[in-house]
Amino acid sequence: MKKLYFTACALGALAFAACSDDDNRPPVMTEPTVISFEEGEAMIDRLGDPVVLGRVQVEGWTPFACEQVYWPKELANRIGETDDKGQICLVGPYFYTADSGVGFGVNYNDGTSWDEAGEKVTDTWGGIVLSRNCSRRRETDAVTQQFTAWAEGGANGTRTFAVAFDSNRAGEGFTPREAYNTPQIDFVAPCVPVRICLANSAYTFNYFTDDYFTGEREATTYAVKITGSLGGKTTGEVVCTLLSSRERVTDWREVDLSALGAVDRLLLEVVTEDSRAPMFFCMDELAVIPAATE
């Protein structure tokens, strides 16, 4: 993982946010860890094997293949777990930092229950995957860009980033909410998030065309709400707007997370008035420091 140094002043503020019960505790110089999903970070999957990006084949109403992606389908088939409908499935953290301290979640099933014979695969997922695909090309049918960031590369010159899909929001009103269908990051030991970089998905950006924010839709916004929790109790939330009539974010945006304090979970939800919008976004460069201990 890459390391990032902060001034004593900034770290003092973070220490205060994480330890409000001890106002006299002096600030401690801490070296934040930056998770940028790069190959050199030696991330591992649930079975302890290296995370490797490659070619994926997505089956469904619009089948397509995409290079340089890591998503749960292959791992789900290797593990072989099934749900109550007999579908191959994988739910929960499925890839981790090299020390297994931070897990990135998904909710995947092969969608065979959609087929009367129970054989045809319709890949169904929500959560977090990895990608190196970037584009600022306009597309009229951009479903095949669901693993693509509207950017030139990863944040701060990196190659790899995470693509997040809030499937709970996409299915709101039609399907029940399920664990890890909303992007979720789990921490084995409590930590204090410092910042994260967010960007638009090319799929989502292309949905919000140049003339979208007019008339009744002028007030529509598309944002990501990041909620921190510790021991099941909410510690705070931060909202970053990616698309609106005032601004359309066209690159990576750094988001300050220090107000969340110490957490053991981050939940990243899409917030928008448009229920038909593709509920995708991209994230990179998550910086954290250990939470203070008594």
C-alpha positions as CSV (number, residue, x, y, z in Angstrom):
1,M,0.0,0.0,0.0
2,K,1.1,3.5,-0.7
3,K,1.8,5.8,2.3
4,L,0.8,9.4,2.6
5,Y,2.2,12.0,5.1
6,F,0.0,14.7,6.7
7,T,1.0,17.7,8.8
8,A,0.9,17.5,12.6
9,C,-2.0,20.0,12.5
10,A,-4.2,17.8,10.3
11,L,-3.4,14.7,12.3
12,G,-4.1,16.5,15.5
13,A,-7.6,17.2,14.2
14,L,-8.1,13.6,13.1
15,A,-6.9,12.4,16.5
16,F,-9.4,14.7,18.2
17,A,-12.2,13.4,15.9
18,A,-11.4,9.8,16.8
19,C,-10.9,10.4,20.5
20,S,-13.4,13.0,21.7
21,D,-13.5,11.3,25.1
22,D,-9.9,12.3,25.8
23,D,-9.5,16.0,25.1
24,N,-6.0,16.0,26.7
25,R,-4.5,13.3,24.6
26,P,-1.7,14.8,22.5
27,P,-1.7,14.4,18.7
28,V,0.4,11.6,17.5
29,M,2.2,11.6,14.2
30,T,0.6,8.7,12.2
31,E,1.4,7.6,8.7
32,P,-1.9,7.0,6.9
33,T,-2.2,3.9,4.7
34,V,-3.6,4.6,1.2
35,I,-5.5,1.7,-0.5
36,S,-5.2,2.4,-4.2
37,F,-5.9,-1.2,-5.5
38,E,-2.6,-1.3,-7.4
39,E,-0.9,-4.6,-8.3
40,G,2.0,-3.9,-5.9
41,E,-0.4,-3.9,-3.0
42,A,-0.7,-7.7,-3.3
43,M,-4.5,-7.9,-2.6
44,I,-5.9,-11.3,-2.0
45,D,-9.3,-13.0,-2.5
46,R,-11.4,-14.9,0.0
47,L,-9.4,-18.1,-0.6
48,G,-6.1,-16.3,-0.1
49,D,-5.1,-16.2,-3.7
50,P,-3.8,-13.1,-5.5
51,V,-6.3,-10.7,-7.0
52,V,-5.7,-10.6,-10.8
53,L,-7.5,-8.4,-13.2
54,G,-8.4,-10.0,-16.6
55,R,-11.1,-10.7,-19.1
56,V,-14.7,-11.1,-17.8
57,Q,-17.8,-12.3,-19.6
58,V,-21.0,-10.8,-18.4
59,E,-24.1,-12.8,-19.3
60,G,-27.6,-11.2,-19.3
61,W,-30.0,-9.2,-21.5
62,T,-26.9,-7.4,-23.0
63,P,-24.0,-9.9,-22.9
64,F,-20.6,-8.4,-23.2
65,A,-16.9,-9.0,-22.4
66,C,-14.5,-6.6,-20.8
67,E,-10.8,-6.7,-20.2
68,Q,-8.9,-5.6,-17.2
69,V,-11.6,-6.3,-14.6
70,Y,-11.8,-8.2,-11.3
71,W,-15.2,-9.2,-10.3
72,P,-16.8,-12.1,-8.3
73,K,-18.1,-14.5,-10.9
74,E,-15.0,-16.7,-11.3
75,L,-14.4,-16.8,-7.5
76,A,-18.1,-17.7,-6.9
77,N,-17.9,-20.6,-9.3
78,R,-14.6,-21.8,-7.6
79,I,-16.2,-21.7,-4.1
80,G,-19.5,-23.2,-5.4
81,E,-21.9,-21.9,-2.7
82,T,-25.6,-21.8,-3.7
83,D,-28.5,-19.8,-2.4
84,D,-32.0,-21.0,-1.6
85,K,-32.9,-20.8,-5.3
86,G,-30.0,-23.0,-6.3
87,Q,-28.0,-20.2,-7.9
88,I,-24.3,-19.9,-7.6
89,C,-23.7,-17.0,-5.2
90,L,-21.1,-15.0,-3.3
91,V,-22.1,-12.6,-0.6
92,G,-19.8,-10.6,1.7
93,P,-16.2,-9.5,1.6
94,Y,-14.5,-11.3,-1.2
95,F,-11.2,-9.5,-1.7
96,Y,-8.9,-7.9,0.9
97,T,-5.8,-5.9,1.5
98,A,-2.7,-8.1,1.8
99,D,-3.0,-8.3,5.6
100,S,-6.7,-9.2,5.4
101,G,-7.5,-6.1,7.5
102,V,-9.8,-4.5,5.0
103,G,-12.5,-6.4,3.1
104,F,-14.5,-5.2,0.0
105,G,-17.9,-6.7,-0.3
106,V,-20.2,-7.9,-3.1
107,N,-23.5,-9.7,-3.6
108,Y,-23.4,-11.9,-6.7
109,N,-25.5,-14.7,-8.1
110,D,-25.6,-16.3,-11.5
111,G,-29.3,-15.4,-12.0
112,T,-30.3,-18.9,-13.2
113,S,-33.6,-18.6,-11.4
114,W,-34.7,-16.1,-14.1
115,D,-34.6,-19.1,-16.6
116,E,-37.5,-21.6,-16.5
117,A,-35.0,-24.4,-17.0
118,G,-32.7,-23.0,-14.4
119,E,-29.7,-23.1,-16.8
120,K,-29.3,-19.8,-18.5
121,V,-26.9,-17.5,-16.6
122,T,-27.9,-13.9,-16.0
123,D,-25.1,-12.4,-13.9
124,T,-26.6,-10.3,-11.1
125,W,-24.4,-8.3,-8.8
126,G,-24.1,-5.3,-6.5
127,G,-21.1,-4.0,-4.5
128,I,-17.5,-3.4,-5.4
129,V,-15.3,-4.7,-8.3
130,L,-11.9,-3.6,-9.7
131,S,-11.1,-2.1,-13.1
132,R,-8.5,-0.3,-15.2
133,N,-11.0,0.9,-17.9
134,C,-11.4,4.6,-18.5
135,S,-13.2,6.6,-21.2
136,R,-14.7,10.0,-21.9
137,R,-16.4,8.8,-25.0
138,R,-20.1,9.6,-25.5
139,E,-22.3,6.4,-25.9
140,T,-26.0,6.2,-26.6
141,D,-26.2,2.7,-25.1
142,A,-23.6,2.6,-22.4
143,V,-24.5,-0.5,-20.4
144,T,-21.2,-2.1,-21.6
145,Q,-19.4,0.8,-19.8
146,Q,-20.4,-0.3,-16.3
147,F,-16.8,-1.1,-15.5
148,T,-15.5,2.2,-16.9
149,A,-14.6,5.4,-15.1
150,W,-15.2,8.8,-16.7
151,A,-11.6,9.8,-16.3
152,E,-8.2,9.3,-17.9
153,G,-7.0,6.8,-15.4
154,G,-7.1,6.0,-11.7
155,A,-6.8,8.8,-9.1
156,N,-3.5,10.6,-8.7
157,G,-1.8,8.8,-11.6
158,T,-2.7,5.2,-10.6
159,R,-4.0,2.6,-13.0
160,T,-6.5,0.5,-10.9
161,F,-9.6,1.7,-9.2
162,A,-12.8,0.3,-7.8
163,V,-16.2,0.4,-9.5
164,A,-19.2,0.4,-7.1
165,F,-22.8,-0.5,-8.0
166,D,-25.6,0.2,-5.5
167,S,-27.9,-2.6,-6.6
168,N,-30.2,-2.0,-3.6
169,R,-30.9,1.5,-4.9
170,A,-31.3,0.2,-8.5
171,G,-33.9,-2.3,-7.4
172,E,-35.7,-0.1,-4.9
173,G,-39.4,-0.8,-4.9
174,F,-39.0,-4.0,-6.9
175,T,-36.7,-6.2,-5.0
176,P,-35.9,-6.5,-1.2
177,R,-32.7,-5.0,0.1
178,E,-29.9,-7.5,0.6
179,A,-26.6,-7.3,2.4
180,Y,-23.7,-6.1,0.4
181,N,-25.8,-5.2,-2.6
182,T,-24.9,-1.6,-1.5
183,P,-21.1,-1.1,-1.7
184,Q,-19.6,-1.9,1.7
185,I,-16.1,-1.8,3.1
186,D,-15.4,-3.7,6.3
187,F,-12.4,-3.2,8.7
188,V,-11.2,-5.9,11.0
189,A,-9.8,-3.3,13.5
190,P,-11.4,0.2,13.9
191,C,-9.7,2.9,11.9
192,V,-10.2,6.6,11.0
193,P,-10.9,7.3,7.3
194,V,-9.0,10.3,6.1
195,R,-10.2,10.7,2.5
196,I,-11.3,8.9,-0.6
197,C,-11.4,9.9,-4.3
198,L,-14.6,9.5,-6.2
199,A,-15.4,9.7,-9.9
200,N,-18.4,9.2,-12.2
201,S,-18.9,5.9,-14.0
202,A,-18.9,6.4,-17.7
203,Y,-22.2,4.5,-17.8
204,T,-23.8,7.0,-15.4
205,F,-22.2,10.0,-17.0
206,N,-23.6,9.1,-20.4
207,Y,-27.1,8.7,-18.9
208,F,-27.0,12.3,-17.7
209,T,-26.7,13.9,-21.1
210,D,-25.8,17.5,-21.7
211,D,-29.5,18.5,-21.9
212,Y,-30.7,16.3,-19.0
213,F,-30.8,19.0,-16.3
214,T,-33.7,21.0,-17.9
215,G,-37.3,21.6,-17.0
216,E,-38.6,19.4,-14.3
217,R,-35.2,17.7,-14.0
218,E,-33.3,20.8,-13.3
219,A,-33.2,20.1,-9.5
220,T,-32.1,16.5,-9.9
221,T,-28.8,15.5,-8.4
222,Y,-26.7,12.4,-8.4
223,A,-24.5,11.9,-5.3
224,V,-22.8,9.3,-3.1
225,K,-23.5,9.2,0.6
226,I,-20.7,7.6,2.7
227,T,-21.9,6.5,6.1
228,G,-19.5,5.3,8.8
229,S,-20.4,3.0,11.6
230,L,-18.7,1.4,14.6
231,G,-20.2,-1.6,16.4
232,G,-23.4,-1.1,14.5
233,K,-23.8,2.5,15.5
234,T,-23.6,5.3,12.9
235,T,-20.7,7.7,13.5
236,G,-21.5,10.2,10.7
237,E,-22.0,10.6,7.0
238,V,-20.5,12.6,4.1
239,V,-22.2,13.4,0.8
240,C,-20.4,14.1,-2.5
241,T,-22.4,15.3,-5.4
242,L,-21.1,14.0,-8.8
243,L,-23.8,15.3,-11.2
244,S,-26.2,18.3,-11.1
245,S,-27.3,21.3,-13.1
246,R,-24.5,23.3,-11.5
247,E,-21.6,20.8,-12.0
248,R,-20.8,17.6,-13.8
249,V,-17.7,16.0,-12.2
250,T,-15.3,15.0,-15.1
251,D,-12.4,13.6,-13.1
252,W,-11.5,12.3,-9.7
253,R,-12.7,14.3,-6.7
254,E,-11.1,14.1,-3.3
255,V,-13.6,13.7,-0.4
256,D,-12.7,14.5,3.2
257,L,-13.9,11.6,5.5
258,S,-12.3,12.8,8.8
259,A,-15.7,13.8,10.1
260,L,-16.7,10.1,10.3
261,G,-14.3,9.4,13.2
262,A,-13.4,5.8,14.1
263,V,-15.3,3.2,12.1
264,D,-15.3,-0.5,11.4
265,R,-17.6,-0.2,8.3
266,L,-18.2,2.2,5.4
267,L,-21.4,2.1,3.4
268,L,-21.5,3.9,0.1
269,E,-25.0,4.6,-1.2
270,V,-26.2,6.4,-4.3
271,V,-28.6,9.3,-3.6
272,T,-30.6,10.6,-6.6
273,E,-34.2,11.6,-7.4
274,D,-34.0,9.6,-10.7
275,S,-34.8,6.0,-10.0
276,R,-33.9,5.0,-13.6
277,A,-30.3,6.3,-13.4
278,P,-27.5,3.7,-13.5
279,M,-26.4,3.5,-9.8
280,F,-22.7,3.2,-10.5
281,F,-19.7,5.3,-9.4
282,C,-15.9,4.8,-9.0
283,M,-13.6,5.1,-6.1
284,D,-9.9,5.1,-5.4
285,E,-7.2,6.1,-2.9
286,L,-8.9,5.4,0.4
287,A,-6.6,6.8,3.1
288,V,-7.0,5.5,6.7
289,I,-5.2,5.7,10.0
290,P,-5.6,3.3,13.0
291,A,-8.1,4.4,15.6
292,A,-6.7,5.4,18.9
293,T,-6.8,2.7,21.6
294,E,-7.3,3.2,25.3
